[in-house]
Amino acid sequence: MPKFKFFPEDFIPDAKLMSWCKDQGLSEKQVSEQLERIMDHEFQPMRSCATRTFRRWIRNAIQWGHVVPTVTRQYRQPEVNTETAEQQQAKFESNIVQLNEMTRRVVK
């Protein structure tokens, strides 16, 4: 694979890369804008894989605040513990009793 100092001008993101960008929360317009920016960048040291270089470019752009994800990701809501302190204490004590009973059976 030939190395490049400037990003290949004929690079077109494939469906897999576009899907990855979408998973990062970027719209097609944002991907296009980042593609324009990367074309003007001179890489030191030289790079060999355009796809990997572009993924890293996108990660850095998000991390450094150069691009803000606009597509919201679907996250699972964390479970909220609604038990009272008394309920938690009762559950804890019940677990201790069960562990003691299991220990007695193993020791016998």
Backbone atoms as SQL, in Angstrom:
CREATE TABLE atoms (id INTEGER PRIMARY KEY, chain TEXT, resi INTEGER, resn TEXT, atom TEXT, x REAL, y REAL, z REAL);
INSERT INTO atoms VALUES
  (1, 'A', 1, 'MET', 'N', 0.840, -1.170, 0.000),
  (2, 'A', 1, 'MET', 'CA', 0.000, 0.000, 0.000),
  (3, 'A', 1, 'MET', 'C', 0.896, 1.247, 0.000),
  (4, 'A', 2, 'PRO', 'N', 0.703, 2.124, -0.952),
  (5, 'A', 2, 'PRO', 'CA', 1.557, 3.312, -1.002),
  (6, 'A', 2, 'PRO', 'C', 1.240, 4.281, 0.137),
  (7, 'A', 3, 'LYS', 'N', 2.275, 4.917, 0.635),
  (8, 'A', 3, 'LYS', 'CA', 2.086, 5.887, 1.706),
  (9, 'A', 3, 'LYS', 'C', 1.751, 7.247, 1.116),
  (10, 'A', 4, 'PHE', 'N', 1.053, 8.045, 1.890),
  (11, 'A', 4, 'PHE', 'CA', 0.682, 9.368, 1.410),
  (12, 'A', 4, 'PHE', 'C', 0.963, 10.423, 2.467),
  (13, 'A', 5, 'LYS', 'N', 1.312, 11.598, 1.989),
  (14, 'A', 5, 'LYS', 'CA', 1.556, 12.759, 2.832),
  (15, 'A', 5, 'LYS', 'C', 0.285, 13.609, 2.897),
  (16, 'A', 6, 'PHE', 'N', -0.439, 13.650, 1.769),
  (17, 'A', 6, 'PHE', 'CA', -1.723, 14.320, 1.685),
  (18, 'A', 6, 'PHE', 'C', -2.790, 13.267, 1.431),
  (19, 'A', 7, 'PHE', 'N', -3.943, 13.459, 2.025),
  (20, 'A', 7, 'PHE', 'CA', -5.032, 12.489, 1.906),
  (21, 'A', 7, 'PHE', 'C', -5.407, 12.293, 0.437),
  (22, 'A', 8, 'PRO', 'N', -5.651, 11.048, 0.014),
  (23, 'A', 8, 'PRO', 'CA', -5.972, 10.780, -1.397),
  (24, 'A', 8, 'PRO', 'C', -7.228, 11.540, -1.851),
  (25, 'A', 9, 'GLU', 'N', -7.089, 12.304, -2.917),
  (26, 'A', 9, 'GLU', 'CA', -8.212, 13.112, -3.406),
  (27, 'A', 9, 'GLU', 'C', -9.340, 12.269, -3.976),
  (28, 'A', 10, 'ASP', 'N', -9.042, 11.050, -4.406),
  (29, 'A', 10, 'ASP', 'CA', -10.070, 10.181, -4.983),
  (30, 'A', 10, 'ASP', 'C', -10.764, 9.310, -3.928),
  (31, 'A', 11, 'PHE', 'N', -10.483, 9.572, -2.652),
  (32, 'A', 11, 'PHE', 'CA', -11.069, 8.760, -1.576),
  (33, 'A', 11, 'PHE', 'C', -12.566, 9.021, -1.470),
  (34, 'A', 12, 'ILE', 'N', -13.346, 7.954, -1.467),
  (35, 'A', 12, 'ILE', 'CA', -14.795, 8.024, -1.263),
  (36, 'A', 12, 'ILE', 'C', -15.137, 7.047, -0.149),
  (37, 'A', 13, 'PRO', 'N', -15.728, 7.542, 0.941),
  (38, 'A', 13, 'PRO', 'CA', -16.083, 6.637, 2.043),
  (39, 'A', 13, 'PRO', 'C', -17.087, 5.583, 1.575),
  (40, 'A', 14, 'ASP', 'N', -16.814, 4.333, 1.891),
  (41, 'A', 14, 'ASP', 'CA', -17.747, 3.268, 1.524),
  (42, 'A', 14, 'ASP', 'C', -18.896, 3.211, 2.538),
  (43, 'A', 15, 'ALA', 'N', -19.841, 2.320, 2.298),
  (44, 'A', 15, 'ALA', 'CA', -21.028, 2.212, 3.158),
  (45, 'A', 15, 'ALA', 'C', -20.649, 1.864, 4.593),
  (46, 'A', 16, 'LYS', 'N', -19.648, 1.014, 4.764),
  (47, 'A', 16, 'LYS', 'CA', -19.224, 0.604, 6.105),
  (48, 'A', 16, 'LYS', 'C', -18.661, 1.798, 6.883),
  (49, 'A', 17, 'LEU', 'N', -17.845, 2.624, 6.222),
  (50, 'A', 17, 'LEU', 'CA', -17.276, 3.797, 6.882),
  (51, 'A', 17, 'LEU', 'C', -18.357, 4.831, 7.183),
  (52, 'A', 18, 'MET', 'N', -19.294, 5.015, 6.265),
  (53, 'A', 18, 'MET', 'CA', -20.391, 5.962, 6.506),
  (54, 'A', 18, 'MET', 'C', -21.262, 5.495, 7.673),
  (55, 'A', 19, 'SER', 'N', -21.465, 4.191, 7.766),
  (56, 'A', 19, 'SER', 'CA', -22.228, 3.638, 8.890),
  (57, 'A', 19, 'SER', 'C', -21.488, 3.880, 10.199),
  (58, 'A', 20, 'TRP', 'N', -20.172, 3.707, 10.171),
  (59, 'A', 20, 'TRP', 'CA', -19.359, 3.955, 11.367),
  (60, 'A', 20, 'TRP', 'C', -19.461, 5.427, 11.774),
  (61, 'A', 21, 'CYS', 'N', -19.390, 6.329, 10.795),
  (62, 'A', 21, 'CYS', 'CA', -19.512, 7.766, 11.087),
  (63, 'A', 21, 'CYS', 'C', -20.874, 8.077, 11.693),
  (64, 'A', 22, 'LYS', 'N', -21.900, 7.443, 11.174),
  (65, 'A', 22, 'LYS', 'CA', -23.254, 7.638, 11.719),
  (66, 'A', 22, 'LYS', 'C', -23.314, 7.141, 13.157),
  (67, 'A', 23, 'ASP', 'N', -22.660, 6.013, 13.425),
  (68, 'A', 23, 'ASP', 'CA', -22.604, 5.485, 14.792),
  (69, 'A', 23, 'ASP', 'C', -21.898, 6.451, 15.733),
  (70, 'A', 24, 'GLN', 'N', -20.996, 7.266, 15.192),
  (71, 'A', 24, 'GLN', 'CA', -20.289, 8.265, 16.002),
  (72, 'A', 24, 'GLN', 'C', -21.155, 9.491, 16.231),
  (73, 'A', 25, 'GLY', 'N', -22.304, 9.555, 15.548),
  (74, 'A', 25, 'GLY', 'CA', -23.235, 10.657, 15.730),
  (75, 'A', 25, 'GLY', 'C', -23.123, 11.745, 14.679),
  (76, 'A', 26, 'LEU', 'N', -22.431, 11.482, 13.570),
  (77, 'A', 26, 'LEU', 'CA', -22.238, 12.503, 12.547),
  (78, 'A', 26, 'LEU', 'C', -23.256, 12.374, 11.421),
  (79, 'A', 27, 'SER', 'N', -23.681, 13.516, 10.914),
  (80, 'A', 27, 'SER', 'CA', -24.560, 13.532, 9.754),
  (81, 'A', 27, 'SER', 'C', -23.706, 13.424, 8.492),
  (82, 'A', 28, 'GLU', 'N', -24.352, 13.183, 7.358),
  (83, 'A', 28, 'GLU', 'CA', -23.612, 13.098, 6.098),
  (84, 'A', 28, 'GLU', 'C', -22.931, 14.425, 5.782),
  (85, 'A', 29, 'LYS', 'N', -23.594, 15.527, 6.105),
  (86, 'A', 29, 'LYS', 'CA', -23.012, 16.850, 5.864),
  (87, 'A', 29, 'LYS', 'C', -21.727, 17.028, 6.673),
  (88, 'A', 30, 'GLN', 'N', -21.749, 16.597, 7.945),
  (89, 'A', 30, 'GLN', 'CA', -20.554, 16.712, 8.785),
  (90, 'A', 30, 'GLN', 'C', -19.417, 15.847, 8.263),
  (91, 'A', 31, 'VAL', 'N', -19.747, 14.662, 7.767),
  (92, 'A', 31, 'VAL', 'CA', -18.723, 13.780, 7.199),
  (93, 'A', 31, 'VAL', 'C', -18.109, 14.447, 5.977),
  (94, 'A', 32, 'SER', 'N', -18.948, 15.033, 5.150),
  (95, 'A', 32, 'SER', 'CA', -18.467, 15.719, 3.953),
  (96, 'A', 32, 'SER', 'C', -17.550, 16.891, 4.322),
  (97, 'A', 33, 'GLU', 'N', -17.931, 17.657, 5.336),
  (98, 'A', 33, 'GLU', 'CA', -17.101, 18.780, 5.780),
  (99, 'A', 33, 'GLU', 'C', -15.745, 18.295, 6.297),
  (100, 'A', 34, 'GLN', 'N', -15.740, 17.198, 7.048),
  (101, 'A', 34, 'GLN', 'CA', -14.481, 16.668, 7.570),
  (102, 'A', 34, 'GLN', 'C', -13.609, 16.114, 6.440),
  (103, 'A', 35, 'LEU', 'N', -14.242, 15.574, 5.410),
  (104, 'A', 35, 'LEU', 'CA', -13.492, 15.099, 4.260),
  (105, 'A', 35, 'LEU', 'C', -12.790, 16.262, 3.567),
  (106, 'A', 36, 'GLU', 'N', -13.471, 17.395, 3.466),
  (107, 'A', 36, 'GLU', 'CA', -12.843, 18.586, 2.881),
  (108, 'A', 36, 'GLU', 'C', -11.655, 19.034, 3.719),
  (109, 'A', 37, 'ARG', 'N', -11.803, 19.013, 5.025),
  (110, 'A', 37, 'ARG', 'CA', -10.723, 19.447, 5.918),
  (111, 'A', 37, 'ARG', 'C', -9.506, 18.528, 5.851),
  (112, 'A', 38, 'ILE', 'N', -9.754, 17.227, 5.817),
  (113, 'A', 38, 'ILE', 'CA', -8.633, 16.286, 5.834),
  (114, 'A', 38, 'ILE', 'C', -7.811, 16.383, 4.541),
  (115, 'A', 39, 'MET', 'N', -8.467, 16.801, 3.459),
  (116, 'A', 39, 'MET', 'CA', -7.754, 16.933, 2.182),
  (117, 'A', 39, 'MET', 'C', -6.670, 18.015, 2.251),
  (118, 'A', 40, 'ASP', 'N', -6.852, 19.005, 3.125),
  (119, 'A', 40, 'ASP', 'CA', -5.890, 20.108, 3.237),
  (120, 'A', 40, 'ASP', 'C', -4.777, 19.824, 4.244),
  (121, 'A', 41, 'HIS', 'N', -4.878, 18.712, 4.939),
  (122, 'A', 41, 'HIS', 'CA', -3.916, 18.416, 5.997),
  (123, 'A', 41, 'HIS', 'C', -2.691, 17.681, 5.443),
  (124, 'A', 42, 'GLU', 'N', -1.531, 18.059, 5.935),
  (125, 'A', 42, 'GLU', 'CA', -0.295, 17.354, 5.575),
  (126, 'A', 42, 'GLU', 'C', 0.076, 16.431, 6.731),
  (127, 'A', 43, 'PHE', 'N', 0.189, 15.150, 6.450),
  (128, 'A', 43, 'PHE', 'CA', 0.458, 14.168, 7.495),
  (129, 'A', 43, 'PHE', 'C', 1.951, 13.952, 7.683),
  (130, 'A', 44, 'GLN', 'N', 2.364, 14.010, 8.926),
  (131, 'A', 44, 'GLN', 'CA', 3.736, 13.702, 9.327),
  (132, 'A', 44, 'GLN', 'C', 3.640, 12.801, 10.553),
  (133, 'A', 45, 'PRO', 'N', 4.048, 11.581, 10.517),
  (134, 'A', 45, 'PRO', 'CA', 4.646, 10.867, 9.393),
  (135, 'A', 45, 'PRO', 'C', 3.588, 10.509, 8.340),
  (136, 'A', 46, 'MET', 'N', 4.058, 10.013, 7.233),
  (137, 'A', 46, 'MET', 'CA', 3.169, 9.636, 6.145),
  (138, 'A', 46, 'MET', 'C', 2.273, 8.484, 6.583),
  (139, 'A', 47, 'ARG', 'N', 1.111, 8.395, 5.983),
  (140, 'A', 47, 'ARG', 'CA', 0.123, 7.361, 6.316),
  (141, 'A', 47, 'ARG', 'C', -0.012, 6.362, 5.168),
  (142, 'A', 48, 'SER', 'N', -0.557, 5.189, 5.497),
  (143, 'A', 48, 'SER', 'CA', -0.701, 4.165, 4.463),
  (144, 'A', 48, 'SER', 'C', -2.148, 3.728, 4.242),
  (145, 'A', 49, 'CYS', 'N', -3.034, 3.936, 5.213),
  (146, 'A', 49, 'CYS', 'CA', -4.418, 3.470, 5.081),
  (147, 'A', 49, 'CYS', 'C', -5.370, 4.662, 5.222),
  (148, 'A', 50, 'ALA', 'N', -6.035, 5.011, 4.130),
  (149, 'A', 50, 'ALA', 'CA', -6.919, 6.175, 4.134),
  (150, 'A', 50, 'ALA', 'C', -8.125, 5.976, 5.052),
  (151, 'A', 51, 'THR', 'N', -8.703, 4.797, 5.054),
  (152, 'A', 51, 'THR', 'CA', -9.885, 4.547, 5.898),
  (153, 'A', 51, 'THR', 'C', -9.537, 4.675, 7.375),
  (154, 'A', 52, 'ARG', 'N', -8.456, 4.047, 7.792),
  (155, 'A', 52, 'ARG', 'CA', -8.038, 4.121, 9.188),
  (156, 'A', 52, 'ARG', 'C', -7.682, 5.559, 9.570),
  (157, 'A', 53, 'THR', 'N', -7.023, 6.259, 8.658),
  (158, 'A', 53, 'THR', 'CA', -6.649, 7.660, 8.902),
  (159, 'A', 53, 'THR', 'C', -7.894, 8.525, 9.062),
  (160, 'A', 54, 'PHE', 'N', -8.905, 8.283, 8.229),
  (161, 'A', 54, 'PHE', 'CA', -10.135, 9.079, 8.315),
  (162, 'A', 54, 'PHE', 'C', -10.889, 8.791, 9.607),
  (163, 'A', 55, 'ARG', 'N', -10.938, 7.521, 10.034),
  (164, 'A', 55, 'ARG', 'CA', -11.600, 7.192, 11.310),
  (165, 'A', 55, 'ARG', 'C', -10.909, 7.915, 12.463),
  (166, 'A', 56, 'ARG', 'N', -9.585, 7.885, 12.452),
  (167, 'A', 56, 'ARG', 'CA', -8.839, 8.576, 13.513),
  (168, 'A', 56, 'ARG', 'C', -9.093, 10.079, 13.457),
  (169, 'A', 57, 'TRP', 'N', -9.154, 10.628, 12.246),
  (170, 'A', 57, 'TRP', 'CA', -9.436, 12.048, 12.065),
  (171, 'A', 57, 'TRP', 'C', -10.788, 12.399, 12.691),
  (172, 'A', 58, 'ILE', 'N', -11.801, 11.576, 12.434),
  (173, 'A', 58, 'ILE', 'CA', -13.150, 11.815, 12.968),
  (174, 'A', 58, 'ILE', 'C', -13.136, 11.724, 14.496),
  (175, 'A', 59, 'ARG', 'N', -12.494, 10.679, 15.036),
  (176, 'A', 59, 'ARG', 'CA', -12.424, 10.554, 16.501),
  (177, 'A', 59, 'ARG', 'C', -11.792, 11.792, 17.127),
  (178, 'A', 60, 'ASN', 'N', -10.679, 12.244, 16.543),
  (179, 'A', 60, 'ASN', 'CA', -9.994, 13.421, 17.074),
  (180, 'A', 60, 'ASN', 'C', -10.853, 14.669, 16.928),
  (181, 'A', 61, 'ALA', 'N', -11.538, 14.824, 15.811),
  (182, 'A', 61, 'ALA', 'CA', -12.388, 15.996, 15.588),
  (183, 'A', 61, 'ALA', 'C', -13.490, 16.061, 16.641),
  (184, 'A', 62, 'ILE', 'N', -14.054, 14.919, 16.993),
  (185, 'A', 62, 'ILE', 'CA', -15.089, 14.889, 18.042),
  (186, 'A', 62, 'ILE', 'C', -14.455, 15.195, 19.388),
  (187, 'A', 63, 'GLN', 'N', -13.347, 14.525, 19.699),
  (188, 'A', 63, 'GLN', 'CA', -12.684, 14.700, 20.991),
  (189, 'A', 63, 'GLN', 'C', -12.245, 16.145, 21.216),
  (190, 'A', 64, 'TRP', 'N', -11.721, 16.790, 20.183),
  (191, 'A', 64, 'TRP', 'CA', -11.193, 18.144, 20.317),
  (192, 'A', 64, 'TRP', 'C', -12.250, 19.217, 20.081),
  (193, 'A', 65, 'GLY', 'N', -13.493, 18.801, 19.816),
  (194, 'A', 65, 'GLY', 'CA', -14.579, 19.758, 19.670),
  (195, 'A', 65, 'GLY', 'C', -14.652, 20.446, 18.319),
  (196, 'A', 66, 'HIS', 'N', -13.946, 19.931, 17.310),
  (197, 'A', 66, 'HIS', 'CA', -14.014, 20.522, 15.975),
  (198, 'A', 66, 'HIS', 'C', -15.317, 20.163, 15.275),
  (199, 'A', 67, 'VAL', 'N', -15.928, 19.097, 15.709),
  (200, 'A', 67, 'VAL', 'CA', -17.228, 18.691, 15.180),
  (201, 'A', 67, 'VAL', 'C', -18.037, 18.154, 16.354),
  (202, 'A', 68, 'VAL', 'N', -19.296, 18.568, 16.414),
  (203, 'A', 68, 'VAL', 'CA', -20.177, 18.138, 17.499),
  (204, 'A', 68, 'VAL', 'C', -21.193, 17.172, 16.905),
  (205, 'A', 69, 'PRO', 'N', -21.255, 15.953, 17.420),
  (206, 'A', 69, 'PRO', 'CA', -22.231, 14.991, 16.898),
  (207, 'A', 69, 'PRO', 'C', -23.647, 15.564, 16.968),
  (208, 'A', 70, 'THR', 'N', -24.376, 15.447, 15.860),
  (209, 'A', 70, 'THR', 'CA', -25.741, 15.968, 15.820),
  (210, 'A', 70, 'THR', 'C', -26.775, 14.865, 15.894),
  (211, 'A', 71, 'VAL', 'N', -26.404, 13.683, 15.493),
  (212, 'A', 71, 'VAL', 'CA', -27.321, 12.550, 15.539),
  (213, 'A', 71, 'VAL', 'C', -27.185, 11.925, 16.915),
  (214, 'A', 72, 'THR', 'N', -28.288, 11.838, 17.635),
  (215, 'A', 72, 'THR', 'CA', -28.210, 11.298, 18.985),
  (216, 'A', 72, 'THR', 'C', -28.071, 9.793, 18.938),
  (217, 'A', 73, 'ARG', 'N', -27.208, 9.289, 19.773),
  (218, 'A', 73, 'ARG', 'CA', -27.015, 7.846, 19.884),
  (219, 'A', 73, 'ARG', 'C', -28.110, 7.273, 20.763),
  (220, 'A', 74, 'GLN', 'N', -28.400, 6.017, 20.544),
  (221, 'A', 74, 'GLN', 'CA', -29.408, 5.332, 21.344),
  (222, 'A', 74, 'GLN', 'C', -28.721, 4.604, 22.486),
  (223, 'A', 75, 'TYR', 'N', -28.850, 5.150, 23.665),
  (224, 'A', 75, 'TYR', 'CA', -28.261, 4.532, 24.842),
  (225, 'A', 75, 'TYR', 'C', -29.356, 3.915, 25.693),
  (226, 'A', 76, 'ARG', 'N', -29.022, 2.838, 26.314),
  (227, 'A', 76, 'ARG', 'CA', -29.951, 2.220, 27.255),
  (228, 'A', 76, 'ARG', 'C', -29.901, 3.021, 28.543),
  (229, 'A', 77, 'GLN', 'N', -31.058, 3.347, 29.069),
  (230, 'A', 77, 'GLN', 'CA', -31.126, 4.097, 30.306),
  (231, 'A', 77, 'GLN', 'C', -30.634, 3.220, 31.462),
  (232, 'A', 78, 'PRO', 'N', -29.797, 3.778, 32.339),
  (233, 'A', 78, 'PRO', 'CA', -29.335, 2.985, 33.480),
  (234, 'A', 78, 'PRO', 'C', -30.497, 2.685, 34.420),
  (235, 'A', 79, 'GLU', 'N', -30.399, 1.539, 35.038),
  (236, 'A', 79, 'GLU', 'CA', -31.440, 1.159, 35.991),
  (237, 'A', 79, 'GLU', 'C', -31.290, 1.997, 37.251),
  (238, 'A', 80, 'VAL', 'N', -32.406, 2.472, 37.754),
  (239, 'A', 80, 'VAL', 'CA', -32.398, 3.303, 38.946),
  (240, 'A', 80, 'VAL', 'C', -32.893, 2.459, 40.110),
  (241, 'A', 81, 'ASN', 'N', -32.115, 2.448, 41.174),
  (242, 'A', 81, 'ASN', 'CA', -32.498, 1.702, 42.365),
  (243, 'A', 81, 'ASN', 'C', -33.507, 2.527, 43.142),
  (244, 'A', 82, 'THR', 'N', -34.723, 1.994, 43.264),
  (245, 'A', 82, 'THR', 'CA', -35.787, 2.725, 43.960),
  (246, 'A', 82, 'THR', 'C', -36.060, 2.158, 45.350),
  (247, 'A', 83, 'GLU', 'N', -35.239, 1.197, 45.767),
  (248, 'A', 83, 'GLU', 'CA', -35.442, 0.614, 47.090),
  (249, 'A', 83, 'GLU', 'C', -35.030, 1.604, 48.185),
  (250, 'A', 84, 'THR', 'N', -35.754, 1.554, 49.272),
  (251, 'A', 84, 'THR', 'CA', -35.383, 2.388, 50.415),
  (252, 'A', 84, 'THR', 'C', -34.202, 1.738, 51.127),
  (253, 'A', 85, 'ALA', 'N', -33.592, 2.489, 52.020),
  (254, 'A', 85, 'ALA', 'CA', -32.459, 1.960, 52.782),
  (255, 'A', 85, 'ALA', 'C', -32.893, 0.746, 53.603),
  (256, 'A', 86, 'GLU', 'N', -34.101, 0.795, 54.129),
  (257, 'A', 86, 'GLU', 'CA', -34.609, -0.328, 54.935),
  (258, 'A', 86, 'GLU', 'C', -34.782, -1.578, 54.072),
  (259, 'A', 87, 'GLN', 'N', -35.293, -1.406, 52.845),
  (260, 'A', 87, 'GLN', 'CA', -35.474, -2.541, 51.940),
  (261, 'A', 87, 'GLN', 'C', -34.122, -3.136, 51.555),
  (262, 'A', 88, 'GLN', 'N', -33.148, -2.270, 51.306),
  (263, 'A', 88, 'GLN', 'CA', -31.818, -2.743, 50.961),
  (264, 'A', 88, 'GLN', 'C', -31.201, -3.506, 52.134),
  (265, 'A', 89, 'GLN', 'N', -31.382, -2.993, 53.347),
  (266, 'A', 89, 'GLN', 'CA', -30.845, -3.652, 54.535),
  (267, 'A', 89, 'GLN', 'C', -31.493, -5.021, 54.726),
  (268, 'A', 90, 'ALA', 'N', -32.813, -5.112, 54.539),
  (269, 'A', 90, 'ALA', 'CA', -33.521, -6.385, 54.684),
  (270, 'A', 90, 'ALA', 'C', -33.027, -7.397, 53.639),
  (271, 'A', 91, 'LYS', 'N', -32.822, -6.936, 52.417),
  (272, 'A', 91, 'LYS', 'CA', -32.327, -7.815, 51.356),
  (273, 'A', 91, 'LYS', 'C', -30.918, -8.296, 51.691),
  (274, 'A', 92, 'PHE', 'N', -30.084, -7.402, 52.198),
  (275, 'A', 92, 'PHE', 'CA', -28.722, -7.750, 52.586),
  (276, 'A', 92, 'PHE', 'C', -28.732, -8.816, 53.674),
  (277, 'A', 93, 'GLU', 'N', -29.547, -8.605, 54.704),
  (278, 'A', 93, 'GLU', 'CA', -29.623, -9.566, 55.807),
  (279, 'A', 93, 'GLU', 'C', -30.130, -10.921, 55.327),
  (280, 'A', 94, 'SER', 'N', -31.087, -10.904, 54.404),
  (281, 'A', 94, 'SER', 'CA', -31.615, -12.149, 53.852),
  (282, 'A', 94, 'SER', 'C', -30.513, -12.890, 53.090),
  (283, 'A', 95, 'ASN', 'N', -29.705, -12.156, 52.340),
  (284, 'A', 95, 'ASN', 'CA', -28.599, -12.776, 51.604),
  (285, 'A', 95, 'ASN', 'C', -27.568, -13.379, 52.552),
  (286, 'A', 96, 'ILE', 'N', -27.300, -12.706, 53.669),
  (287, 'A', 96, 'ILE', 'CA', -26.353, -13.218, 54.663),
  (288, 'A', 96, 'ILE', 'C', -26.871, -14.529, 55.245),
  (289, 'A', 97, 'VAL', 'N', -28.148, -14.577, 55.562),
  (290, 'A', 97, 'VAL', 'CA', -28.743, -15.799, 56.115),
  (291, 'A', 97, 'VAL', 'C', -28.611, -16.937, 55.106),
  (292, 'A', 98, 'GLN', 'N', -28.902, -16.658, 53.823),
  (293, 'A', 98, 'GLN', 'CA', -28.798, -17.697, 52.795),
  (294, 'A', 98, 'GLN', 'C', -27.360, -18.180, 52.645),
  (295, 'A', 99, 'LEU', 'N', -26.407, -17.254, 52.680),
  (296, 'A', 99, 'LEU', 'CA', -24.998, -17.648, 52.578),
  (297, 'A', 99, 'LEU', 'C', -24.572, -18.510, 53.758),
  (298, 'A', 100, 'ASN', 'N', -25.025, -18.164, 54.958),
  (299, 'A', 100, 'ASN', 'CA', -24.707, -18.961, 56.144),
  (300, 'A', 100, 'ASN', 'C', -25.248, -20.374, 56.021),
  (301, 'A', 101, 'GLU', 'N', -26.493, -20.500, 55.529),
  (302, 'A', 101, 'GLU', 'CA', -27.090, -21.824, 55.348),
  (303, 'A', 101, 'GLU', 'C', -26.325, -22.641, 54.310),
  (304, 'A', 102, 'MET', 'N', -25.930, -21.997, 53.224),
  (305, 'A', 102, 'MET', 'CA', -25.154, -22.707, 52.183),
  (306, 'A', 102, 'MET', 'C', -23.795, -23.132, 52.720),
  (307, 'A', 103, 'THR', 'N', -23.180, -22.304, 53.526),
  (308, 'A', 103, 'THR', 'CA', -21.879, -22.638, 54.100),
  (309, 'A', 103, 'THR', 'C', -21.989, -23.831, 55.029),
  (310, 'A', 104, 'ARG', 'N', -23.045, -23.866, 55.841),
  (311, 'A', 104, 'ARG', 'CA', -23.242, -24.992, 56.753),
  (312, 'A', 104, 'ARG', 'C', -23.407, -26.300, 55.991),
  (313, 'A', 105, 'ARG', 'N', -24.138, -26.262, 54.871),
  (314, 'A', 105, 'ARG', 'CA', -24.345, -27.471, 54.083),
  (315, 'A', 105, 'ARG', 'C', -23.031, -27.964, 53.473),
  (316, 'A', 106, 'VAL', 'N', -22.174, -27.053, 53.044),
  (317, 'A', 106, 'VAL', 'CA', -20.898, -27.424, 52.428),
  (318, 'A', 106, 'VAL', 'C', -19.952, -27.999, 53.466),
  (319, 'A', 107, 'VAL', 'N', -19.948, -27.432, 54.673),
  (320, 'A', 107, 'VAL', 'CA', -19.035, -27.850, 55.724),
  (321, 'A', 107, 'VAL', 'C', -19.392, -29.245, 56.236),
  (322, 'A', 108, 'LYS', 'N', -20.672, -29.608, 56.246),
  (323, 'A', 108, 'LYS', 'CA', -21.095, -30.907, 56.775),
  (324, 'A', 108, 'LYS', 'C', -20.538, -32.047, 56.017);
